[in-house]
Amino acid sequence: MLDRLDACVGVAHVAVLPGGAVRPPGDLVLCDVAREAADELLGELRALGLAERGAIVMDEAGLTISRTAEEAEERAPGEGVDALVWEEVSGIVHEESTLSWVFLALLTVATMLAACGAVLDSAILVVGAMAVGPEFGPLAGLCVAVVQRRARPAARSLLALVVGFTVAMVLTVGFALLMDALGLFSDAKFAAARPNTSFIWQPDAMSFVVAFLAGVAGLLSLTSAKASALVGVAISVTTVPAAANAAVAVAYGEYAQGWGSAVQLALNLGGIVLAGLLTLLAQQGAWRFARRR
C-alpha cells in the first residue's frame, strides 16, 4: 500500500502510525490526495484488498497550506473540480436513493404541499414543495448504477421511485378528500382557471427541455461536490407538483388534468434520467482522456 501511495503523483504528506489501529489490528496510514488522483488511487487500494481487511476513509480537507500539496495537485492529471470520483458519487447516491421511512415521509409531505399549492393556485407553495421533494436522489442513483452497470443499485433506486411516488400519491388522494370534507378544498377551485399553476398539467416541449437541463446541473453538482446547486435543480422541475395534481385530479374525477399531470411527470422523470446518463458518460470519457494525456 505504501508503494502505491509513493507511486501516485497526486499524493502528499504520507504518515504511518505503527499499531495505530486496534480493531482490526494494524497500522494507521494518513495521506493527502489531490481530488483528481483520488479515483485511480481508491481503485488500487481496493484491488489490494484493503477494504476487506481494514477500511478506507476519505474526508474533504477544508484548507491545506502546503507547497508539497500544491505540487501534488499540479502533477495530478486534470482539474480537481472536474474529477469524477466514483466511490464518492456512489456513496452519496446510495444514501439518497434508499427507500426509507424518512424518504417516504418527505415525498408524501412534499406532494401534499404541492396539492395545496395546486388547489389554491399558489406558486409559492408549489416551489416550496419542489424544494422539499427528495426524488432527485433515486434518479441520480439510477443514472450512476446504469453507467456503472450495477443491477442491484439500479433496482434499489427504481424501487424507491415507484414505491415512493405510489405511496405519496395514494395518501395525497386521501388528503384531498379530507380537505374537501373540511371545506378547505373544493372541486370548483381545482377546476377553475389557475394561471399560476396550470403549467403543472399542461406539458409541452419545454417541460422536457427544463427537466433535461436540470438533470445535467444535478449530476454535475453531485460529481463535483457542488451540492449547493441541488436546491436550484429541485425547484426547476415539476415532478412532485405533477404527482400531486394527478392525485387531486383522481380525487375529484378530473381525468383530463390527471392525464396531463401524468404526462408531465413522465417527461420530467425521463428528461432527468436521460440527461444524467449522458452527463455521466461525457464526464467519464472526458476524464479518461485527461488522464491519458
C-alpha positions in Angstrom: 0.0 0.0 0.0 2.8 2.4 0.8 4.4 1.6 -2.5 1.1 2.5 -4.3 0.9 5.8 -2.3 4.5 6.6 -3.2 3.9 6.0 -6.9 0.8 8.1 -7.1 1.7 11.6 -8.3 -1.3 13.2 -6.5 -0.3 12.0 -3.0 1.5 14.2 -0.4 2.2 14.1 3.3 2.2 10.3 3.9 2.2 9.5 7.6 2.3 6.0 9.2 1.3 5.2 12.8 2.5 1.7 13.5 0.0 -0.3 15.5 -2.4 2.7 15.5 -5.4 0.5 14.6 -6.9 -1.7 17.3 -9.8 -3.5 15.7 -8.8 -4.9 13.3 -5.2 -4.6 14.5 -2.8 -2.9 12.1 -1.2 0.3 11.1 -2.9 3.6 10.5 -1.8 5.4 7.3 -2.7 9.0 6.6 -2.1 11.0 3.5 -3.3 14.0 1.5 -4.6 13.2 -2.0 -5.4 15.6 -4.8 -9.0 15.1 -5.9 -8.1 14.5 -9.5 -6.0 11.5 -8.4 -8.4 10.1 -5.8 -10.5 7.8 -8.1 -7.5 5.9 -9.5 -5.9 5.6 -6.1 -9.1 4.3 -4.5 -9.3 1.6 -7.2 -5.7 0.5 -6.5 -6.3 0.3 -2.7 -9.5 -1.7 -3.3 -7.5 -4.1 -5.5 -5.1 -4.7 -2.7 -8.0 -5.9 -0.5 -7.7 -3.1 2.0 -11.4 -2.6 2.2 -11.9 -6.2 3.1 -9.2 -6.4 5.8 -9.4 -2.8 7.1 -11.0 0.4 5.9 -10.6 3.3 3.5 -11.9 6.6 4.9 -11.9 9.7 2.7 -12.7 13.2 4.1 -12.6 16.6 2.3 -9.8 18.8 3.6 -11.2 22.3 4.2 -7.9 24.0 4.0 -4.4 22.7 3.3 -1.5 25.2 3.3 1.5 23.3 1.8 3.8 23.7 -1.1 4.1 19.9 -1.4 0.3 19.6 -1.7 0.3 22.3 -4.4 2.9 20.4 -6.3 0.9 17.1 -6.0 -2.1 18.9 -7.4 -0.1 20.3 -10.3 1.4 16.8 -11.1 -2.0 15.1 -11.0 -3.9 15.0 -14.3 -6.8 17.3 -15.0 -8.5 19.7 -12.6 -9.9 18.8 -9.2 -13.3 20.3 -9.8 -13.6 18.2 -12.9 -12.5 14.9 -11.2 -15.0 12.1 -11.2 -14.6 10.1 -8.0 -16.9 7.1 -8.5 -16.6 5.8 -4.9 -17.6 9.3 -3.6 -20.6 9.6 -6.0 -21.8 6.1 -5.3 -21.6 6.7 -1.6 -23.7 9.9 -1.9 -26.4 8.5 -4.1 -26.6 5.2 -2.1 -28.0 7.0 1.0 -30.2 9.3 -1.1 -31.7 6.5 -3.2 -32.6 4.1 -0.5 -36.3 3.5 0.3 -36.8 4.6 3.9 -39.4 6.0 6.2 -37.8 9.4 6.0 -37.8 9.3 2.2 -41.5 8.3 2.1 -42.4 11.0 4.7 -40.6 13.8 2.8 -42.0 12.8 -0.5 -45.5 12.5 0.9 -45.4 15.8 2.7 -44.0 17.5 -0.4 -46.8 16.0 -2.5 -49.4 17.2 -0.1 -47.8 20.7 0.0 -47.9 20.7 -3.8 -51.6 19.7 -3.7 -52.4 22.7 -1.5 -50.5 24.9 -4.0 -52.4 23.5 -6.9 -55.8 23.9 -5.4 -55.1 27.4 -4.1 -53.2 28.3 -7.3 -50.2 29.3 -5.2 -46.8 29.3 -7.0 -45.0 29.8 -3.7 -46.4 26.6 -2.2 -45.6 24.7 -5.4 -42.0 25.9 -5.3 -41.7 25.0 -1.6 -43.0 21.5 -2.3 -40.4 21.2 -5.2 -37.6 22.1 -2.8 -38.8 19.6 -0.1 -39.1 16.6 -2.5 -36.3 14.1 -2.2 -36.9 12.4 -5.6 -33.7 13.5 -7.3 -31.6 11.2 -5.1 -33.1 8.0 -6.6 -33.0 9.5 -10.1 -29.3 10.2 -9.7 -28.7 6.8 -8.1 -30.4 5.2 -11.1 -28.1 7.1 -13.6 -25.0 6.1 -11.6 -26.0 2.5 -11.4 -26.8 2.2 -15.1 -23.5 3.8 -16.2 -21.6 1.5 -13.8 -23.7 -1.5 -14.9 -24.7 -2.4 -11.4 -28.1 -4.1 -11.3 -28.8 -4.0 -7.5 -28.3 -0.3 -7.0 -30.4 0.4 -10.1 -33.2 -1.8 -8.7 -32.9 -0.1 -5.3 -33.3 3.3 -7.0 -36.3 2.2 -9.1 -37.9 0.7 -6.0 -37.6 4.0 -4.1 -39.1 5.9 -7.0 -42.0 3.6 -7.8 -43.0 2.8 -4.2 -42.3 6.4 -3.1 -44.5 8.1 -5.7 -47.2 5.4 -5.4 -47.5 5.9 -1.6 -47.3 9.7 -1.8 -50.0 9.9 -4.5 -52.4 7.5 -2.7 -52.0 9.3 0.6 -52.5 12.6 -1.2 -55.8 11.4 -2.7 -57.0 10.7 0.8 -55.6 14.1 1.9 -57.5 15.9 -0.8 -60.8 14.2 0.1 -60.2 15.0 3.8 -59.5 18.7 2.9 -62.7 18.7 0.8 -64.7 17.3 3.7 -63.3 20.1 5.9 -64.3 22.7 3.3 -60.7 23.7 2.6 -60.5 22.1 -0.9 -63.3 22.1 -3.5 -63.8 20.8 -7.0 -64.7 24.3 -8.1 -61.4 25.7 -7.1 -59.5 22.9 -8.7 -61.4 23.0 -12.0 -61.2 26.8 -12.2 -58.6 28.7 -14.2 -55.3 28.6 -12.4 -52.9 30.9 -14.2 -50.1 30.4 -11.7 -50.1 26.6 -11.6 -51.8 25.5 -14.8 -48.4 24.6 -16.3 -48.3 21.5 -14.0 -50.9 19.7 -16.1 -50.2 21.3 -19.4 -46.9 19.8 -20.5 -45.1 20.9 -23.7 -41.7 20.6 -25.3 -40.2 23.0 -22.7 -41.2 20.6 -19.9 -38.7 18.1 -21.3 -36.0 20.7 -22.0 -36.2 22.1 -18.5 -36.0 18.6 -17.0 -33.1 17.7 -19.2 -31.1 20.9 -18.2 -31.9 20.3 -14.6 -30.7 16.7 -14.8 -27.4 17.9 -16.3 -27.0 20.5 -13.5 -27.9 18.0 -10.8 -25.4 15.3 -11.8 -22.7 17.9 -12.2 -23.4 19.2 -8.7 -23.1 15.7 -7.3 -19.9 14.6 -9.2 -18.1 17.9 -8.5 -19.2 18.2 -4.8 -21.2 21.4 -5.6 -24.2 20.4 -3.6 -25.5 23.9 -3.3 -26.7 23.7 -6.9 -29.1 20.9 -6.0 -31.6 23.4 -4.5 -31.9 25.1 -7.9 -32.3 21.7 -9.5 -35.1 20.8 -7.1 -37.1 23.9 -7.8 -36.8 23.8 -11.6 -38.6 20.5 -12.3 -42.3 19.7 -11.7 -42.1 16.0 -10.6 -43.7 16.4 -7.2 -46.3 19.0 -8.3 -47.3 16.8 -11.3 -47.8 13.8 -9.0 -49.8 16.0 -6.6 -52.0 17.4 -9.3 -52.7 13.9 -10.6 -53.7 12.7 -7.1 -56.1 15.6 -6.6 -57.5 15.1 -10.1 -58.2 11.4 -9.3 -59.9 12.5 -6.1 -62.3 14.8 -8.0 -62.6 12.8 -11.1 -60.9 15.4 -13.3 -59.3 12.9 -15.5 -58.1 15.3 -18.2 -56.0 17.1 -15.6 -54.9 13.7 -14.3 -53.7 12.6 -17.7 -51.9 15.9 -18.3 -50.2 15.7 -15.0 -49.1 12.1 -15.6 -47.5 13.1 -18.9 -45.8 16.0 -17.2 -44.4 13.6 -14.5 -43.2 11.2 -17.2 -41.5 13.9 -19.2 -39.7 15.2 -16.1 -38.5 11.8 -15.0 -37.4 10.8 -18.4 -35.6 14.1 -19.1 -33.7 14.0 -15.8 -32.6 10.3 -16.3 -31.5 10.8 -19.9 -29.6 14.0 -19.0 -28.0 12.2 -16.1 -26.8 9.3 -18.2 -25.4 11.5 -20.9 -23.7 13.8 -18.4 -22.0 10.9 -16.6 -20.9 9.2 -19.8 -19.5 12.6 -21.1 -17.7 13.2 -17.8 -16.3 9.6 -17.8 -15.0 10.0 -21.3 -13.5 13.4 -20.7 -11.8 12.3 -17.5 -10.3 9.2 -19.1 -9.0 11.4 -21.9 -7.4 13.9 -19.4 -5.8 11.1 -17.5 -4.3 9.5 -20.7 -2.9 12.9 -21.6 
